[in-house]
């Protein structure tokens, strides 16, 4: 069994914010961004809303 690393309530770094902006700008879905950044979907949604970053919705 693989060991899961918990990142509960870790502060966002400048690099992570830039990566979030870049991935959102490319039109990636929330789930894909979450996996790429190893953060929860809720965490990414909250931070995107706080910074006014639009996340693409799957249709």
C-alpha positions as CSV (number, residue, x, y, z in Angstrom):
1,X,0.0,0.0,0.0
2,X,1.3,3.4,-0.9
3,X,1.7,6.0,1.8
4,X,-0.4,9.1,1.4
5,X,1.1,12.4,2.3
6,X,-1.3,14.8,4.0
7,X,-0.9,18.5,3.3
8,X,-3.7,19.7,5.5
9,X,-3.9,23.5,5.7
10,X,-0.5,24.2,4.2
11,X,0.0,27.9,3.2
12,X,0.0,28.6,-0.5
13,X,3.4,29.5,-2.0
14,X,3.9,32.1,-4.7
15,X,5.0,29.3,-7.1
16,X,1.7,27.4,-6.4
17,X,-0.4,30.5,-7.0
18,X,1.4,31.0,-10.4
19,X,0.9,27.4,-11.3
20,X,-2.8,27.7,-10.4
21,X,-3.2,30.7,-12.6
22,X,-1.4,29.0,-15.5
23,X,-3.4,25.8,-15.3
24,X,-6.7,27.7,-15.0
25,X,-5.8,29.9,-17.9
26,X,-5.1,26.7,-20.0
27,X,-8.7,25.7,-19.3
28,X,-8.0,22.7,-17.2
29,X,-10.8,21.2,-15.1
30,X,-10.8,21.4,-11.3
31,X,-10.1,17.7,-10.9
32,X,-7.1,17.8,-13.2
33,X,-5.7,20.9,-11.4
34,X,-6.2,19.2,-8.1
35,X,-4.3,16.2,-9.1
36,X,-1.5,18.2,-10.7
37,X,-1.0,20.3,-7.6
38,X,-1.6,17.6,-5.0
39,X,-4.2,19.7,-3.2
40,X,-7.9,19.1,-2.6
41,X,-10.5,20.4,-5.0
42,X,-12.0,22.4,-2.2
43,X,-8.7,24.0,-1.4
44,X,-8.2,25.0,-5.0
45,X,-11.8,26.3,-5.4
46,X,-11.4,28.4,-2.2
47,X,-8.1,29.9,-3.3
48,X,-9.3,30.5,-6.9
49,X,-12.4,32.3,-5.6
50,X,-10.2,34.4,-3.2
51,X,-7.9,35.5,-6.0
52,X,-10.6,35.9,-8.6
53,X,-9.3,33.0,-10.8
54,X,-11.9,31.3,-13.0
55,X,-11.8,27.5,-13.2
56,X,-13.3,25.8,-16.3
57,X,-16.4,23.7,-15.7
58,X,-16.8,20.3,-17.3
59,X,-19.9,20.0,-19.5
